[in-house]
Amino acid sequence: MLGSTHGTLTTHFRARVVACGEEPHAAVHSMTAAAAEGDLDVSGRPLHATVPDLDRFFRPESVAVIGASDTEGRPRTGITRQLVAWAERVGARLHPVHPTRESVFGRPCSPSVADLPEQVDLAVLLVGDPLPVIEELGQAKVKFAVAFASGFAETGEEGAAAQARLAAAVERSGLRLLGPNTNLNAFEAFRDDLDGPAIALITQSGHQGRPVYTLQELGVRLSHWAPTGNEADLETADFISYFSQRPEVGAIACYVEGLKDGRSFLLAADRAARAGVPVVAVKVGRTETGARTAASHTGKLTGADQVVDAAMRQFGVIRVDGLDELQDTAALLARARKPQADGVVVYSISGGTGAHFSDLATGAGLKLPTLSEEKQRELHEWIPGYLNVANPVDNGGHPVGDWRGRKIIDAILADPDVGVLICPITGPFPPMSDRLAQDLVDAAETTDKLVCVVWGSPVGTEDAYRTTLLGSSRVATFRTFGNCITAVKAYLDHHRFAASYRSPFDEAPRTPSPSFRKAQALMRPGHQLSEHAAKQLLRAYGIRVPREQLVTSAAAAVRAAGLVGFPVVMKASGARLAHKTELGLVKVGLTSASQVRDAYRELTDIARYEGIELDGVLVCQMIERGIEMMVGVTHDALFGPTVTVGLGGVLVEVLHDAAVRVPPFGEDQARAMLGELRGRALLEGVRGGPPVDVDALVEVVLRVQRMALELGDDLAELDVNPLMVLGRGQGAVALDALAVCR
């Protein structure tokens, strides 16, 4: 364990040196202070995200363009020209750097960074190999650099080695690097005539951010764009942490192909959750093909997708699939006010449209409350009595063409159970659709509740859409049913999550428990533990196991059975024995001394025939009544230890019904894991069966999590299966366990 902890602390030490620009002795002091203040968890990992000061990156006072050119027809010339224009927009002094040029675009050109008239905040490297330049930038105290060059980790092993050398040079230099394999997106022109909260954009592929960038043409403000590329240094997590602290940012939109470091990502997501800033992400890698393609593009691990999905959900990151969903969801979350209620009302000029949309919305999990009888009577003052106004509300068409249309909208929004009004307009039908759009915009200006419109016309040039709807900052306008439903659900889920969010890092253990010292003595590095030893490990952490004894003779087995109490279960126990049942090495329901004696001989004979070395035979208390579950620990390449809970026995292999969380997490997340299981009804009692002790199951999950946190990399795998969860108030018992030490 000491070796593992030392490695983790060393990594944290290096991160502090790079992030803070400190001398090594200063960084040691900072890290020691952080540990004293409780900023490290039980295994020495940081509990708070380091937020890089990126102000001088996005708004530098001075910029050096290394390799600048003004020779027409060359790629570097176009990039230099764009950088000159960008520097003028942000008020930065730009210095061309080239060893053989006296001037570039009429600006004096210096042969090297060392010859510049001032210290620069940002260096843009227009060179094929940035590595030789990094040391010079460090000596010149440059704060940030951008490397566009490709041919690094995205190309394979040789490129990955080159990127590792670049990252090491950056770490030694003290500067922060964006890239390599990045582009000019950070230096785009952003509209400054738009009001309201903005979207900050992070992408690993620049082209994939274009749909979000063009939201400006629809009146949605964009404040930053960070194209992270291969992330040799600065990564997605750094920009999430920074953007979540910016007052103008209302939402963060991300296109992620691979995460550089799972822990850093979770700390950044936690910082955003604390600040109440929603993070919406497209994460490539749901399929094997997508994961393979992403790795070839950015050269990073994509991570087991189930773990990535669980980690994002755990920290409130909203995962969407398409770029159209990314832009619509981020735009809504950035601009919409906090919901007043979670009820959604669908209002349309067509009964068919309302029914169709309501089916989709309800299927997605939105709450469509039935309006009260009083509210329905009020609506029928303006809507014919034969039309349904319970929700969805069908106005029949004609009322929207006159004064009644606004009355209907105001009446719906006045209902205290209604937080969202959605009006799907499947196609333009002037003048009624024009009047309806204007009434919706006018009503939205007078309420804190969310008003959404789906403009279904494939043309999109109608004045009601281009001018009336898009001209409103209070109405959220969509082009498809699906995107509207996805965004509204994300909006309600985010605010529900934010209202109850408690950072798990605040509750993470800082010091090892007494259980940890007991467990350390049981670990055998590089070996799988026998079932008996694995159960001792569980017992060290307060997890209940059956009464049992390990015996090495038939006579001892009979005595043990008498002490344990009939009926008993007998199992072969050995360090390399994983699948006992398949080999016939488990005997169940033994009720007499003769059966125990015969079972002992049969078990040892099978083991001898199979060449399996045993440390003995377990004589165990037999526990029959309950629901079989499984709880386990595995190691994810990105996130480290992960905890899984699911249906136990053979069902876990057949149904794959399991939920995953990344430690640390609290009781609320442990209970949420159970709620995600398709077989959760079994815990509540089915076909007259009594409910089981869910509290005890949750406690086991939390104790296993503590084990994962404290043992860290030393525990490669833990599988408690089956965990028999007994009736309410009776606890849970680990009937079998497998543990592998690293």
C-alpha positions in Angstrom: 0.0 0.0 0.0 2.9 2.4 0.7 4.1 2.1 -2.8 0.7 2.8 -4.2 0.2 5.8 -2.0 3.6 7.2 -2.9 2.9 6.9 -6.6 -0.4 8.8 -6.2 1.1 11.5 -4.1 3.9 11.9 -6.6 1.4 12.4 -9.4 -0.4 15.0 -7.3 2.9 16.7 -6.5 3.7 17.0 -10.2 0.2 18.3 -11.0 0.7 21.1 -8.4 4.0 22.1 -9.9 2.7 22.4 -13.4 -0.6 24.0 -12.5 0.8 26.6 -10.1 4.1 27.3 -11.8 5.8 26.8 -8.5 9.4 25.9 -7.8 9.7 22.3 -6.6 10.3 23.2 -2.9 7.3 25.6 -3.0 5.1 22.8 -4.5 6.2 20.4 -1.7 5.2 23.0 0.8 1.8 23.5 -0.9 1.1 19.8 -1.1 2.1 19.4 2.6 -0.3 22.2 3.5 -3.0 20.6 1.4 -2.6 17.3 3.2 -2.7 19.0 6.6 -5.9 20.8 5.6 -7.5 17.5 4.6 -7.4 18.1 0.9 -6.3 14.5 0.2 -8.3 11.4 0.6 -7.4 8.2 2.4 -5.2 7.1 -0.5 -3.5 10.4 -1.1 -5.6 11.6 -4.0 -6.8 15.2 -4.2 -10.3 16.0 -3.1 -10.6 19.4 -4.9 -10.1 20.3 -8.5 -7.1 22.5 -9.3 -8.4 25.5 -11.3 -5.8 26.8 -13.8 -5.9 30.6 -14.2 -6.7 30.7 -17.9 -7.6 34.4 -18.0 -4.3 35.2 -19.7 -4.9 32.4 -22.2 -8.2 33.7 -23.4 -7.4 37.4 -22.8 -3.6 37.7 -23.1 -1.9 41.1 -23.0 0.9 39.9 -25.3 1.1 37.1 -27.9 4.1 35.6 -29.7 3.4 33.7 -33.0 6.4 31.4 -33.6 6.9 30.6 -37.2 4.8 33.5 -38.3 4.4 34.0 -42.1 2.9 36.5 -44.6 3.9 34.6 -47.7 0.6 34.2 -49.7 -0.5 30.6 -50.4 1.1 29.1 -47.3 -1.0 27.6 -44.5 1.0 29.5 -41.8 0.1 32.8 -43.5 -3.7 32.2 -43.1 -3.2 31.2 -39.5 -1.0 34.3 -38.8 -3.6 36.5 -40.4 -6.4 35.1 -38.2 -4.2 35.5 -35.1 -3.5 39.1 -36.0 -7.2 39.8 -36.3 -7.9 38.0 -33.0 -5.2 39.8 -31.1 -6.7 43.1 -32.2 -10.2 42.0 -31.0 -9.0 41.1 -27.6 -6.6 44.0 -27.2 -3.4 41.9 -27.2 0.0 43.0 -28.5 1.1 40.5 -31.2 4.8 39.7 -31.8 5.8 37.7 -34.9 8.8 35.3 -34.3 10.8 33.9 -37.2 14.6 33.4 -37.5 14.9 34.7 -41.1 12.2 37.5 -41.4 12.5 41.1 -40.4 8.7 41.8 -40.5 5.4 39.9 -40.9 2.3 41.8 -42.0 4.2 45.0 -41.3 5.0 44.1 -37.8 8.7 43.8 -36.6 9.7 40.2 -36.4 12.1 38.8 -33.7 14.4 35.8 -34.4 13.5 34.1 -31.1 11.3 34.5 -28.0 14.3 35.6 -26.0 14.7 38.6 -28.3 11.1 39.9 -27.8 10.7 43.3 -26.2 8.5 42.0 -23.4 7.4 38.8 -21.6 4.5 37.2 -23.4 1.4 35.5 -22.0 0.7 33.2 -24.9 2.9 31.6 -27.6 1.3 30.1 -30.6 3.6 27.5 -32.2 3.3 27.3 -36.0 6.2 24.8 -36.2 6.2 21.1 -37.2 7.9 19.9 -34.0 7.1 22.0 -30.9 9.4 20.1 -28.6 12.6 22.1 -29.3 10.8 25.3 -28.6 9.3 24.4 -25.2 12.5 24.8 -23.2 13.1 28.3 -24.7 9.5 29.3 -23.8 10.1 28.1 -20.2 13.2 30.1 -19.9 11.3 33.2 -21.2 8.6 32.6 -18.5 5.8 32.2 -21.1 2.6 31.3 -19.3 0.7 29.5 -22.1 1.5 27.8 -25.5 -0.6 26.3 -28.3 0.7 23.5 -30.5 -1.2 22.8 -33.7 1.2 20.1 -34.9 -0.1 16.6 -35.5 1.7 13.2 -35.6 1.5 12.5 -31.9 -0.5 10.0 -29.8 -3.3 9.9 -32.5 -0.8 8.1 -34.8 0.1 5.1 -32.6 2.9 4.0 -30.4 5.7 6.0 -31.9 3.5 9.2 -31.8 2.5 8.4 -28.2 6.2 8.3 -27.2 6.8 11.6 -28.9 3.8 13.1 -27.0 5.1 11.7 -23.8 8.4 13.5 -24.4 6.5 16.7 -25.2 4.5 16.4 -22.0 7.6 15.9 -19.9 9.2 19.0 -21.4 6.1 21.0 -20.7 6.1 19.8 -17.1 9.7 20.9 -16.7 9.2 24.2 -18.3 6.4 25.4 -16.0 4.2 26.7 -18.8 0.7 25.3 -19.7 0.2 23.8 -23.2 -2.9 23.4 -25.3 -2.6 20.6 -27.8 -0.8 19.2 -29.7 -3.1 18.3 -32.6 -5.4 21.2 -31.9 -6.6 24.1 -34.1 -7.7 27.7 -34.3 -11.1 27.4 -32.6 -9.9 29.2 -29.4 -9.3 32.3 -31.6 -12.7 32.5 -33.3 -14.7 35.7 -33.5 -17.5 35.6 -30.9 -20.5 37.9 -31.2 -20.5 40.6 -28.6 -24.0 41.9 -29.3 -25.8 39.0 -27.5 -27.1 39.2 -24.0 -27.7 36.6 -21.3 -25.8 33.7 -19.9 -23.4 32.1 -22.4 -22.3 28.7 -23.5 -18.6 27.8 -23.0 -17.6 25.1 -25.5 -14.9 22.3 -25.1 -14.1 20.0 -28.0 -11.5 17.4 -28.9 -12.4 17.6 -32.5 -12.8 21.2 -33.8 -15.3 20.4 -36.5 -17.7 18.8 -34.0 -18.1 22.1 -32.2 -19.4 23.9 -35.2 -23.1 23.3 -34.6 -22.8 24.9 -31.1 -20.7 27.7 -32.4 -23.3 28.6 -35.0 -26.0 28.9 -32.3 -24.8 32.6 -32.2 -26.7 33.0 -35.5 -29.9 32.0 -33.6 -29.2 34.5 -30.8 -27.5 32.2 -28.3 -24.4 33.7 -26.8 -21.1 31.8 -26.9 -18.2 33.0 -24.6 -15.3 30.6 -25.1 -14.1 27.7 -27.2 -11.4 25.3 -26.0 -10.2 22.8 -28.7 -8.2 20.5 -26.4 -6.7 18.2 -29.1 -4.5 15.4 -27.7 -4.4 17.0 -24.2 -0.7 16.5 -23.6 -1.1 19.0 -20.8 -4.3 21.1 -20.5 -7.3 18.8 -20.6 -11.1 18.9 -20.7 -11.2 18.8 -16.9 -9.1 22.0 -16.7 -11.5 23.9 -18.9 -14.6 22.6 -17.1 -13.1 23.8 -13.8 -12.2 27.2 -15.2 -15.5 27.8 -17.1 -17.6 26.8 -14.1 -16.2 29.8 -12.2 -16.8 32.3 -14.9 -19.8 34.5 -14.1 -20.9 34.8 -17.8 -21.1 31.1 -18.3 -24.6 29.6 -18.0 -23.7 26.1 -19.4 -20.7 24.1 -20.6 -21.0 22.1 -23.8 -18.4 19.3 -24.4 -17.5 17.0 -27.2 -15.3 14.3 -25.7 -13.6 11.5 -27.5 -11.5 10.3 -24.6 -10.8 11.4 -21.1 -7.1 12.0 -20.1 -7.7 11.2 -16.4 -10.9 10.0 -14.8 -10.2 11.4 -11.4 -9.5 14.9 -12.8 -12.7 14.8 -14.8 -14.8 13.9 -11.7 -13.2 16.7 -9.6 -14.0 19.2 -12.4 -17.6 17.9 -12.7 -17.9 18.2 -8.9 -16.7 21.8 -9.1 -19.3 22.6 -11.7 -22.0 20.9 -9.7 -21.0 22.9 -6.6 -21.3 26.1 -8.7 -24.6 24.9 -10.2 -23.3 25.2 -13.8 -24.7 22.4 -16.0 -22.3 20.4 -18.1 -23.7 18.8 -21.3 -21.5 16.3 -23.1 -21.3 14.1 -26.1 -19.0 11.3 -25.1 -17.8 9.0 -28.0 -17.3 5.3 -27.2 -20.7 3.8 -26.6 -19.8 1.1 -29.0 -16.6 -0.9 -29.7 -16.3 0.8 -33.1 -16.8 4.3 -31.7 -14.2 3.6 -28.9 -11.7 2.3 -31.4 -12.1 5.3 -33.7 -11.9 7.8 -30.9 -8.6 6.2 -29.7 -7.1 6.5 -33.2 -8.2 10.2 -33.3 -7.0 11.5 -29.9 -4.8 8.7 -28.6 -6.6 8.3 -25.2 -8.5 5.7 -23.4 -12.2 5.9 -23.8 -13.0 3.9 -20.7 -15.6 1.2 -20.2 -18.7 3.0 -21.4 -20.9 1.8 -18.6 -18.5 3.3 -16.0 -18.2 6.5 -18.0 -22.0 6.8 -18.1 -22.4 6.1 -14.4 -19.6 8.6 -13.5 -21.2 11.3 -15.5 -24.6 10.7 -14.1 -23.2 10.5 -10.6 -21.8 14.1 -10.8 -24.6 15.6 -12.8 -23.0 15.7 -16.3 -25.8 15.4 -18.8 -24.8 13.0 -21.5 -26.5 13.3 -25.0 -25.8 11.4 -28.2 -26.0 13.9 -31.1 -24.5 17.3 -31.8 -28.0 18.6 -32.4 -29.0 17.5 -28.9 -25.8 19.1 -27.5 -26.6 22.5 -29.0 -30.3 22.4 -28.0 -29.8 21.1 -24.5 -26.9 23.4 -23.7 -28.8 26.4 -25.1 -31.9 25.7 -22.9 -29.8 25.0 -19.7 -27.8 28.2 -20.2 -30.8 30.5 -20.7 -33.8 29.0 -18.8 -34.5 30.1 -15.2 -34.9 27.8 -12.3 -38.2 25.7 -12.7 -41.1 26.7 -10.5 -42.6 23.2 -10.8 -41.9 19.9 -12.6 -45.2 19.6 -14.3 -45.3 19.8 -18.1 -48.3 20.8 -20.1 -48.5 20.1 -23.9 -50.6 22.7 -25.7 -51.4 22.5 -29.4 -53.9 23.4 -32.1 -54.3 19.7 -33.1 -55.4 16.8 -31.0 -53.2 14.5 -32.9 -50.2 16.6 -32.4 -50.8 16.9 -28.7 -51.4 13.1 -28.3 -48.3 12.2 -30.2 -46.0 14.6 -28.3 -47.5 13.6 -25.0 -46.8 9.9 -25.7 -43.2 10.7 -26.4 -42.8 13.0 -23.4 -44.3 10.6 -21.0 -42.2 7.7 -22.3 -39.1 9.8 -21.7 -40.1 10.3 -18.1 -41.6 13.8 -18.1 -44.4 14.4 -15.7 -47.6 15.5 -17.5 -50.1 16.2 -14.6 -53.8 16.1 -15.2 -55.1 19.6 -14.9 -57.6 20.2 -12.1 -61.4 20.2 -12.8 -61.4 23.9 -11.9 -58.6 24.7 -14.4 -60.4 22.6 -17.1 -63.6 24.6 -16.6 -61.6 27.8 -16.9 -60.0 26.7 -20.2 -63.4 25.7 -21.5 -64.5 29.3 -21.3 -62.4 29.8 -24.4 -62.1 26.3 -25.8 -65.1 24.3 -27.1 -66.4 21.9 -24.5 -66.0 18.8 -26.6 -62.2 19.2 -26.8 -59.8 17.6 -24.3 -58.1 20.2 -22.0 -56.9 17.8 -19.2 -53.4 17.7 -20.6 -52.6 17.7 -23.4 -54.6 20.8 -24.1 -56.3 20.9 -27.5 -57.7 24.3 -28.5 -59.1 23.1 -31.8 -57.3 25.8 -33.8 -59.7 28.8 -34.0 -59.1 30.3 -30.5 -55.4 31.0 -31.3 -56.5 33.5 -34.0 -58.0 36.0 -31.6 -57.9 37.3 -28.1 -58.7 33.9 -26.6 -55.3 32.5 -27.5 -53.4 34.6 -25.0 -56.0 33.9 -22.3 -55.5 30.2 -22.7 -51.7 30.4 -22.4 -51.9 32.7 -19.3 -54.4 30.4 -17.6 -52.1 27.3 -18.2 -49.0 29.2 -16.9 -50.9 30.3 -13.8 -51.4 26.7 -12.6 -49.0 26.2 -9.7 -48.3 22.5 -10.8 -47.1 23.6 -14.2 -43.5 24.5 -14.6 -43.1 24.0 -18.4 -45.5 24.8 -21.3 -44.6 23.1 -24.6 -46.4 24.1 -27.8 -45.6 21.8 -30.8 -46.4 23.6 -34.1 -45.9 20.9 -36.7 -46.1 23.3 -39.6 -46.9 27.0 -40.3 -50.5 27.8 -40.7 -50.7 31.5 -41.1 -52.2 33.6 -39.8 -53.1 31.4 -36.8 -49.5 30.1 -36.3 -48.2 33.7 -36.5 -50.6 34.9 -33.9 -49.9 31.8 -31.7 -46.1 32.4 -31.9 -46.5 36.0 -30.9 -48.8 35.2 -28.0 -46.3 32.6 -26.7 -43.4 35.1 -26.9 -45.5 37.8 -25.1 -46.6 35.4 -22.4 -43.0 34.2 -21.8 -42.0 37.8 -21.1 -44.4 37.9 -18.2 -43.6 34.6 -16.4 -40.7 32.9 -14.8 -41.9 29.5 -16.2 -40.3 27.9 -19.2 -42.1 28.2 -22.5 -41.0 25.9 -25.3 -42.0 25.9 -29.0 -41.3 23.1 -31.5 -41.3 24.7 -35.0 -41.8 21.7 -37.2 -41.6 23.4 -40.6 -38.8 21.9 -42.7 -38.4 25.3 -44.4 -37.4 27.4 -41.4 -37.6 30.7 -43.3 -41.0 31.8 -42.0 -41.2 35.1 -40.2 -42.9 33.6 -37.2 -39.9 31.4 -36.7 -37.0 33.6 -37.8 -38.2 36.9 -36.3 -40.8 36.2 -33.6 -39.5 33.0 -32.0 -35.8 33.3 -32.5 -36.0 37.0 -31.6 -37.1 36.0 -28.1 -34.6 35.3 -25.4 -37.3 33.9 -23.2 -38.8 31.2 -25.5 -36.8 28.1 -26.1 -37.4 27.1 -29.8 -36.7 23.6 -31.2 -37.0 22.0 -34.6 -37.8 18.4 -33.5 -39.9 16.7 -30.9 -37.0 14.6 -29.7 -34.6 17.4 -29.1 -37.2 19.4 -27.2 -38.1 16.4 -24.9 -34.4 15.6 -24.3 -33.6 19.2 -23.4 -36.6 19.7 -21.1 -35.9 16.5 -19.3 -32.3 17.5 -18.9 -33.4 20.9 -17.6 -35.7 19.5 -14.9 -33.2 16.7 -14.0 -30.4 19.2 -13.6 -32.2 21.5 -11.3 -33.5 18.6 -9.3 -29.9 17.3 -9.0 -28.5 20.7 -8.2 -31.0 21.3 -5.4 -29.9 18.2 -3.5 -26.3 17.9 -4.5 -23.8 17.2 -1.8 -20.2 16.8 -2.9 -19.1 13.2 -2.1 -15.5 14.5 -1.9 -16.5 16.5 1.2 -17.4 13.2 2.9 -14.6 11.1 1.6 -12.5 9.4 4.3 -9.2 11.2 5.0 -7.6 8.7 7.3 -7.6 4.9 7.2 -10.1 3.0 9.4 -9.2 0.3 11.9 -10.6 -2.1 9.3 -7.8 -1.1 6.9 -5.1 -2.3 9.3 -6.8 -5.7 9.7 -7.3 -6.0 6.0 -3.7 -5.3 5.2 -2.6 -8.3 7.2 -4.8 -10.5 5.1 -3.6 -9.3 1.7 -1.3 -11.5 -0.4 0.2 -9.3 -3.2 -0.1 -10.9 -6.6 -2.4 -13.7 -5.5 -6.1 -14.6 -5.4 -7.3 -15.3 -1.9 -9.2 -18.4 -1.0 -12.9 -18.1 -0.2 -12.1 -18.4 3.5 -9.5 -15.6 3.4 -11.7 -13.4 1.2 -14.5 -13.7 3.8 -12.1 -12.7 6.5 -11.4 -9.6 4.5 -15.1 -8.9 4.4 -15.4 -9.6 8.1 -12.6 -7.0 8.8 -14.9 -4.4 7.2 -17.9 -5.4 9.2 -19.6 -7.3 6.4 -21.5 -10.3 7.8 -20.6 -13.8 6.6 -22.2 -17.2 7.6 -20.9 -19.1 10.6 -18.3 -21.4 9.2 -15.1 -23.3 9.9 -12.2 -24.4 7.8 -11.3 -28.0 8.3 -8.7 -30.4 7.0 -10.2 -33.8 7.9 -13.5 -35.6 7.7 -13.7 -35.9 11.5 -13.1 -32.2 11.9 -15.8 -31.6 9.3 -18.3 -33.5 11.4 -17.4 -31.6 14.6 -17.6 -28.3 12.7 -21.1 -29.2 11.4 -22.3 -29.8 14.9 -21.0 -26.4 16.0 -22.3 -24.5 13.0 -25.6 -26.3 13.1 -27.4 -28.5 10.5 -28.2 -28.2 7.7 -24.8 -27.1 6.4 -23.0 -26.3 3.1 -19.6 -27.7 2.4 -17.2 -26.1 -0.1 -13.6 -26.7 -1.2 -11.4 -23.7 -0.4 -8.3 -22.8 -2.3 -6.4 -19.8 -3.4 -6.8 -20.5 -7.1 -10.3 -21.8 -7.0 -12.9 -19.4 -8.6 -15.7 -21.5 -10.1 -16.4 -24.2 -7.5 -20.0 -25.1 -8.5 -19.0 -26.0 -12.1 -16.4 -28.5 -10.7 -18.8 -30.1 -8.3 -16.9 -28.6 -5.3 -20.0 -27.4 -3.5 -22.4 -29.6 -1.5 -25.6 -28.0 -0.2 -28.2 -29.1 2.4 -26.2 -31.7 4.3 -28.2 -32.8 7.4 -26.2 -35.6 9.0 -22.8 -36.5 10.1 -22.5 -39.3 7.5 -23.4 -36.9 4.7 -20.8 -34.5 6.0 -18.2 -37.2 6.1 -19.0 -38.4 2.6 -19.0 -34.9 1.3 -15.6 -34.2 2.7 -14.1 -37.2 1.0 -15.8 -36.4 -2.4 -14.7 -32.8 -2.4 -11.1 -33.6 -1.7 -11.1 -36.5 -4.2 -12.4 -34.1 -7.0 -9.8 -31.5 -6.1 -7.0 -34.1 -6.2 -8.2 -35.4 -9.5 -8.4 -31.8 -11.0 -5.0 -31.0 -9.6 -6.4 -28.2 -7.4 -4.5 -27.3 -4.2 -6.8 -26.7 -1.3 -6.2 -25.0 2.0 -9.1 -27.0 3.5 -12.9 -27.5 3.3 -15.4 -24.9 4.5 -18.3 -26.1 6.6 -20.8 -23.3 6.5 -24.1 -22.3 7.9 -26.8 -22.8 5.3 -29.0 -19.7 4.6 -31.9 -20.2 2.3 -34.4 -17.4 2.5 -33.6 -14.1 0.8 -32.8 -12.5 -2.5 -29.4 -13.2 -4.0 -27.5 -10.0 -4.9 -23.9 -9.3 -5.9 -21.5 -6.5 -4.9 -18.1 -6.1 -6.4 -15.0 -4.0 -7.0 -13.2 -3.8 -10.3 -10.5 -1.4 -11.6 -11.4 0.9 -14.5 -8.5 2.1 -16.7 -9.7 5.8 -16.3 -11.4 6.0 -13.0 -9.6 3.4 -10.8 -11.7 1.4 -8.3 -15.4 1.1 -9.2 -18.2 -0.5 -7.2 -20.9 -2.6 -8.8 -24.2 -3.9 -7.4 -26.7 -6.2 -9.2 -28.8 -9.3 -9.1 -26.7 -12.2 -7.8 -26.1 -15.9 -8.5 -26.3 -16.8 -12.1 -28.6 -13.9 -12.9 -25.7 -11.4 -13.0 -24.2 -13.4 -15.9 -27.5 -14.0 -17.7 -29.2 -10.6 -17.3 -26.3 -8.3 -16.8 -28.5 -6.3 -14.5 -26.0 -4.2 -12.6 -25.3 -0.5 -11.6 -21.9 1.1 -11.2 -20.5 4.0 -9.2 -17.1 5.5 -8.9 -16.0 6.1 -5.3 -16.4 8.3 -3.3 -20.2 8.3 -3.1 -22.7 8.6 -0.3 -25.8 6.7 0.8 -28.0 8.6 -1.7 -26.0 7.2 -4.6 -25.9 3.7 -3.2 -29.7 3.8 -3.0 -29.9 5.2 -6.5 -27.9 2.3 -7.8 -30.6 -0.1 -6.6 -33.2 2.1 -8.2 -31.5 1.6 -11.6 -31.8 -2.2 -11.5 -34.4 -3.8 -13.8 -34.9 -6.4 -11.1 -35.4 -3.9 -8.2 -39.0 -5.1 -7.7 -37.5 -8.3 -6.2 -36.2 -6.2 -3.3 -39.7 -4.9 -2.6 -41.3 -8.3 -2.5 -43.1 -10.1 -5.4 -45.9 -12.6 -5.5 -46.7 -12.2 -1.8 -43.0 -12.4 -0.7 -41.9 -10.0 2.0 -39.6 -7.1 1.2 -36.0 -7.5 2.0 -33.6 -5.5 4.1 -32.6 -2.8 1.6 -30.9 -0.8 4.4 -28.6 -3.7 5.1 -27.8 -4.0 1.3 -27.0 -0.3 1.1 -24.7 -0.6 4.1 -22.8 -3.5 2.4 -22.4 -1.4 -0.7 -20.9 1.5 1.4 -18.6 -0.8 3.3 -17.3 -2.4 0.1 -16.8 1.2 -1.2 -14.7 2.0 1.9 -12.7 -1.2 1.2 -12.1 -0.1 -2.4 -11.0 3.4 -1.3 -8.6 2.2 1.4 -7.1 -0.8 -0.3 -6.9 1.1 -3.6 -4.7 -0.5 -6.2 -3.8 -3.3 -3.8 -7.3 -4.9 -4.3 -7.5 -5.7 -8.0 -10.9 -7.4 -7.8 -13.6 -8.3 -5.3 -16.7 -10.3 -6.0 -19.3 -10.9 -3.3 -21.7 -13.3 -5.0 -24.1 -14.3 -3.8 -24.9 -11.7 -1.1 -28.1 -13.1 0.5 -30.3 -10.1 1.5 -32.7 -11.3 4.2 -36.1 -10.0 5.2 -36.5 -6.5 6.4 -34.5 -5.9 9.6 -32.6 -9.2 9.3 -29.5 -8.0 7.5 -27.5 -9.4 4.6 -25.0 -12.2 4.5 -22.1 -12.8 2.1 -22.3 -16.4 1.2 -19.3 -16.5 -1.1 -16.5 -14.1 -2.0 -13.6 -13.9 -4.4 -10.7 -11.4 -3.9 -7.6 -10.8 -6.1 -4.7 -8.9 -4.7 -2.5 -6.8 -7.1 
